[in-house]
Amino acid sequence: MDWEFPAFPLNNIEATASADAPHAASTSQALQTDEDEIMRDLLVNGDADDEDDPRNFARSLSNRSAKTEAQNILHALIRDYLTTKSLYLSSRKIIEGAVLPFPDPGHLEYYETCGGRGGGPPLANPLYSWDKPRKHAWNLQLIRILAPDFENYVAHGGQEKALRLINAHQLEVINNASNDNLSASPLELKDILKGLGSVDIMASKLDLVAQQLKKAATQRRAFLERSSGSSNQDAALNLSIAQELESKRKFNRRGERRRGLYIRRDTIINEQVGKTGNVEMWKLIRAAFALLEDRDMSSDKTETEKGFSAPKIVRRRKKMWINPELPTILHYVDAHYNPRTSAGTLKKGSAPLKRETLAGSCDTVSPPRPKLPLNFYNIRHLGMETVKTLQPRELIELPQILGTSDLIVDSYGIQEPQP
């Protein structure tokens, strides 16, 4: 499944900005007073959209969007091409200590002395100067000669791989499609080749490898300095590498689960809005969810590993800056997951992991995202002054899913929904 942003654009949402929203019934009087004070402060001192407000320059949000399937295939082809030229390594291999060749320092000096007019990087054996920036004359020239050679690679050896990836994508589309949308136009090789005119992707891949090589070398030197004189230095280094790889794998798995959770919730909400029943409540849920991103979803930790006769279970890690009412709403959404499509067939892919909603630990590191509605923040945890610096928007109406009698206090003193 490709990651797609919700189909409901934010500028089409008519959020209800009201202090009488249903959330007020389950919020303490003290918190309501804090919210009122913050709103009064915004009204007196100006709203958060003031261009002169220095807080607007504190942090810019990423505008990165999901890549199309054509872009994904193009990226895969570029990685393959760079690998054949000994210019690319996976992050795993870099952590394990693999290195890539450097050009001779004398060649670099001569090339700079000649002003880039002689002795440049050869295409037959291209060498990137990993310790130099991309804008270095040698690296720029190498990227210039690689770009047209990559087109030749795709036109010959790389074309076969591209067609295999396209066919795999088309098969996935057909398997996931209902009878209503089988008419989607197939992805063709010409769609992939539209991006060949730009060298930015190739340059970004080389930049990433250079950064990872530098980081790995720095960490290795620091480790060897710390363990200098140790009789089992090699064994300790191998253990350190294994631990770092496992940490990286855990981080990536959590990120993928968080992204999958976001996509699944988006799908559930859209399905429920289209059904008969409590449509108005689901529209309120959709309006609130549209303001969230995948990074706002709670992470989790493995509770029990998968066994012979037992599924893997994960337990939620609470994001402390988020109003506890939002997880309550999102858990309600999760309860409406249907493993079957509208056509009655099982959805493709693995079923969601069993997820314990009662948090066993807290995420106190993730920074709160600015410019969200005021009632998205946990004012009790953040404090009034911190919330003000986040430039909160006006409150929006949140659906009343559970009352205070349905909430319990966990070991961290925060109200949680009953699991």
N, C-alpha and C positions, 0 to 999 in steps of 0.2 A: 504493500500500500504506500502510495506517495504521500508525502506530507503536504497538505493543502491548508491554507488559511481559511477560517470560517467564511461561509458564503454570505454572511450578513455584514456588509460594510458598516463601519462605525458611524459614518456620516448619515446613515439612514435610520439610526436608532433614536427613538424618541424616549429618552430616559426621563423618568419622573423625578424631578428634583424637589423633594419635600421632606421636611422634618417629621411628617406624620406617616412615613413609610412603615410597612409591617415590621421592619427590623427593630423598631423602637420598643416593641412590646417585650422583646427578650434582651434588652440592653439595660444595664443598671442606670439609675438616675444620675449617678456620678459621671458615667461616660457620656450620657446625653448632655449634661452640662458642659463637659469638655468640648463636645462637638459644636454646641451652640456658641461657645466662646471662640472657637477657631473660625466658625463661619462669620461671626461678627467682626473678627480681626481682618478677615479677607475683605469684607464689605467696606471697612473703614480705611484700610491701607491699600486697597486696590486688589484686583484678582491676580491669579497666577499667570495670566497671559501678558502681563506688562513687559514689554520688550526691554525696559530699563532695569528690570529686576535682575540683580547679579546672580541670583540662584538659577536663572535660566541658562547660564553659561557653565554651571558646575559639572554637568554631565549630559552628553548627548546620547540618545537612544539609538540602537542599531536599526538600520533600515533594511537589513538583510532579509531576503525573501527566499522561499523554497525554490530549488532549481527544477526546471522542467526535465522530463525524461530525456529529451534530446541533449540538454546540457550535461546530464549525468553520464550519458554515453560518451560525449565529447571529452569530459574529464577523464573517463576510464581509458580512452584511446591515448590521451596525452601522457598519462601515467605509464602506460605500456611502452610508448615510444621513448620516453625519457629513461625507462629501465633498460631498454635495448642499447641505449647510448651510455650506460653506466652513469646516469645523472639523477637517479632516483632510488631511494631506499624507503621501505616502510618504517614507521615509527618504532615498531617492535625490533627490527634489525638494528636500528640506530641505538636503542637502549641497550641491546645486547653487545654493542661495541663495534659493529660494522662501520667502516669508513669508506669514503669515496676519494678517488685520486685528485690531487691538486695540480695546477699547471706549474711549470718551473718558474721560480721567482725571477730568474734572469730573463725569461721570455716576457714576463709581465713588464719588467723594467724597460726592456728594449721596445716593446709595443707602445708604452707611454712616451718614451723618448722620441719615437718616430711620429708621434701624434696620431697613432692609429692607422698609419699608412703601410705597414709591413709587419710580417711575423705574427699575424693574428691567430686566433684559435682555429685549428683545422677541423673540418667537418668529419673526416674519417675517424678521428680520435678526439672528440670534443672534451675539453676539460674546463670546468667552471671554477672560478676562484671563490671558494666557499667562505673565506675570511674577508672578502671584499664586498661592498654593497652592490646592489643591482646596477646602480648608475655608473659603476666603474667601467671605463672604456672597453676593457677586455670582455666583461660580462655582457655589456650591451651588444657588442659585435657577435658574440656567441648566440644570443637570442635571435638576432637578425638572420643569421644563417640557418638556425634550426627551424624557423617558421616555415620557409618554403620546403625544406626537407621533410617536415612533418606532413605536408600535403601529399608529397610523393609516397610517404609511408602509408597513408590512409588509402590512396588510390591503388596500392598494390597489397602488401601483406596485411595492413591494418583493416582493409575493407571487409575481409572475411570475419574478423572479430566484431566489427560494427554490425554486420548483418545478423550475426548470432545474437547479439544483445537486443537488436530491434525485434527479432522473432520472439525472443523470450518476453520482451515487454508486451508485444501484441497478444501472446498467449495469456499473460496475466490480465490484460484488459478484457479479453473475451471471458475468462473465468469469473471475473468480478462483475461483469456487466449484466444488467437485466434486459429483458426483451425490449425495453423502451429506449435504450441508449446503445444498441449494437451498431448503429449507423455512424459511430465516431470514425473520422478519417484516420487511416493507419499511418504510423510513423514511418517515414522513408529516409533513405540515406542522405538525400538532399537537405532534409531538415537538420541533420547532424552537421553537415559541412558548412552551414551558414556561419558558424562561429570560427571558421579557419582563418579569416582575415585578421583576427586580433591575436596579439602575442601576450595579452595580459594574463590569460590563464596559465600559459606555460611559465611566464615569469613568476607568478604567484606560487606555483609548485616548487620552483627552484628556491624561492625565498623561504618557503616553509622548511625545505630540507636543510638549508643553510642554518636557520634558526635552531632546528633540532640537533644538528651536528654540533653547533657551538654549545648548546645547553648540555648535551651529553658529555662533551669533552670537559667542560667546567666541573660538572658533578663528579666525573671520574677522577680528575686531579684532586678535588677537595677530599674525596674518599681516601685516595692513596696517601694524602698528606696526614689525614687523621689516623690511618692505620699503619703508618710507617713503623717498621721494626717488628710488626706482628709476624709470627711464624706461619700463620695460615692466611696470609693476605689474599691469595687468589680465591680461596674458598669463601672468605668473607665478601669479596667483591662479587662473586657469582651469586651469593645469597642476596646481596643488596640489589642486584639486577633483577633477580626473580621476584623480590618483594615489590620493586617499582613496577614491573610488568603486571603483577596481580592487582596492584592499586589502580593502575591505568585501566585495566579490564573492568574492575568494579565501577570506576567512575563512568566509563562508557556505557556499561549495562544500565546503570541508574538513569543516565541521560536518555537512553533509548526507551526505557520504561516510562519515563516522565513524558516524553514526546508521544509515545503510543497512547498513554492515558489521556492526553490532551485531544488527540485525534478521535479517540473512541468517545469521549464525552461530547465532542462537537457533533459526531454522527448521531448519538443518542438523542441529543436535544433537537436536532433537525427532524429526526423521525417522529418525536413526540409532538412537536409543533404541528406536523402534518396530519396527526390523528385527531379523531373526535374525542372530546373529554375536556379536561381542564386546560384549554388552549391558552387562556390568558395568563395562567401561572407559568406555563412553559415559555411564553413570550417574555415574561419578566426574567426568567432564568437565562434565556438566550441573550437578552440585552446586557445582563451582568457578565455572562461568559464572554461576550464579544470584546469586553475590555481587558480580558486576561490573555496571557500568552503561555506557551508551553513551559517557560521558565518559572511561571507562577505556580505550577502544579507542585504539590508536596512530593518530596523524594521518599525513598523507602529503604529499609534494610532487610536482609534475608532473615526470616524468623526460623524456618526449617528448610533444609535442602530437600530436593526431590528424592524420594525413596522408591523402592520397588513397588509399593502399593499405596504411596502417599504423594500428593502433589506438592510442589514447592510453595511455600507461604512467605509472603513479605509483610512487614509491618511499617506503617506510615511514619515518616519523620516530619514532625510539625514545623511549618514555617512560622516563626514567632511573630513576624510583623503583620500577618494577615488576620483580619477579623475572624474569630472562630465561627461566625455565622456562614461564611463562604464555604468552608469545608463541609458544613452541615448540608448546604444546598448541593454541593458536588457529590457527596455520598448518596444523596437522594437520586441524583442523576445516574450514578453507577448502578443503583439497584434496578434500573430499567433496561439494563443491557440485555439484548436479545441475540443469541448466537446464530440466528437464521436471518436471511435476507427477506425482502418483501415477497420474493418468489417462492419462499419456503426452503431454499437450499441453505446448507451450512456456509457461513462466511469463511472465506479463505484465511489461512494462517492459524497460528496457535491460539487457543482460548486464553483470555486474560488470567494472570496468576491470581490465586486467592490472596486478597489484600486485607489485612487487619486494619481497621480504621482508627482504633484507639492507639494514639501515639505512644511509643515506648521511649523515644528520644526527641530532641528538638534541634532544629537547624537555626542556630543563632548567628551564622556567618553570612548567609545570603542577604544582601542589602535590599531594603524595601524599594519598590519601583515607584518613581515619582509620578505625579499628575494623574493619580487614580481617584475615584470618588472617595470622599472623606470616610464613608462607612465601609470601605474596603480595608482600612488600617486598624490594627489592634492598638488603640490609643493607650490602654492600660499598660501595655508592654513598652511602647515607643516613647510615650510621654507627649504632652501637648507641644512643647517647643520643637521636638524632632519632627512631628507631623506637619507643623507649619512650614518647615524647610522643604518638605516634599511637594509643596504647591498643590494641595489637594483640590479636587473639583467638588462641585456641590454633591450632596447626597443623592443617590438614586434609589428607587424603590426596589427592595429585595423581597422576594416571596416569603411568606411565613410557612416554613416547612415543619419546624418543631418548636414547641414552647419550652420555657425554662424547665418545666417538670420533666422533660425528656432529655435533659442534658445532665451529665455527671462531671465531677471535677477529677481530673487525672492527677498523677503524681507530681505534676509541675504546677498545680494550682490553676489550671486553665480549663474552662468549660469545654467539654467535648460531647459529640452526639453518642448515644448508645450504639455500640457496634452491632 
